[in-house]
Amino acid sequence: MSEVTAEGGHGAIPTGPEVPVQPRARAVQRDWPLYEVFVRGKRGLNHVHVGSLHAPDDEMAIDAARDLYTRRNEGVSIWVVRAVDITASSPDEKDPLFAPSGDKVYRHPTFYEIPDGVPHI
Amino acid sequence: MHEETVYDALTNAHGEAGHWAFGTGFDDPLAGVDTTVPDGIDPADLGAYCLMLGDDALVLAQRLTQWITRAPELEEEVAIGNIALDLLGQARLLLARAGSVGVLGRSREQATATIPDEDALAYFRDVDEFRSTALVAAPDADFAQAVVRLVAASTVRLAVFTRLRSSRDPVLAAIAAKGVHELAYHRDHAARWVLRLGDGTEESHRRARSAVEAVWPLLADLFTATDVEERLAAAGVAVDPAAVRDEVRDVLTQVLERATLPVPAWPAGAPPRGRLGEHGPELAELLGILQGLARQHPAATW
């Protein structure tokens, strides 16, 4: 499974005194902001991250996502979110975050007998 | 690990040709369709009308294609490319319908005898045989003009196609029913851009405003019916363009007002010159690019 990252794979959004908290004025932005795109393939499935794109604002991001990621009839629903609004886990914290679950087999539902009449488990 | 992706459907789509827009074979766009002309409809009129609608789509598709590699951003380039392809698809069906009712007639040259009707119509007619309007042929001075023209052209076309869904020609009705969804998207996408440019920066407003001033006069001849359209409208086959004028004016006025752009006076009606084959030099230039390769190498494939 791939790591969940933001801003094209740079890991967590850096924070600190050198990083301005207020976004720059949008009207004079030279480059369009990056959006991450999530598409739901069919009813009942989850939205799945399919890629990213640049768009001037949220509404145009939906249009662009429709054109870039659903032109072959892949989706019934699209979510877009500005990449800067995603808080991602840092690769540095991988061990404290994920290692503790590695040896806890009892968290998996593998200790149950599955009845014959239940097909989709 | 079990993971469903949206692309699973694509890789699992073996043998389902219906998954693709035209199927996997690109031979005959009207394959399997009953192309019999219903009683009481003049095939020559029907063919001429299909050329009008088909040529509008073909010419606008070509104009939009000229934005490829020049669009302001890659994402918008894909959007414009998609819209152009939608229109090309409409043109293909409409020209094929025109071919199926015999518009090529005996004038069809030997050299083009082996290529499909719609290709012969697109590539081997001369400029005065085209039936498109001036609105779709005009070159774009800038991106603002491209989106202002697109919102105007798709508003008109959507209004016509919406009514054409109940045409007495079942092929035309089916083409219109397919096109309505595409055109609604084209109109919305273009309108969104007009809103952003008109109500954007000082420079974008200035450009949007001059785009409106350049495009509005091109609306003059759109709502004047030709004799063909009048006859077919009376027969329940075509849409009288005059019948959509008020709706188009309302929609476009609303878009401009929301975009904080001044709404120019609606141009006085003019004779439908383009529909009768009278065109300015810009169409000849466009067709030179569109038709050059096919004329140099008829029936070429790649």
Interface residues (C-beta under 8 A of the other chain):
Chain A: M1 A27 W32 V39 R40 G41 K42 L45 N46 V48 V50 L53 H54 A55 P56 D57 E59 M60 D63 A64 D67 L68 Y69 R71 R72 N73 E74 G75
Chain B: M1 E3 E4 T5 V6 Y7 D8 A9 L10 H19 E73 L74 E75 E76 V78 A79 N82 H189 R192 R196 G200 T201
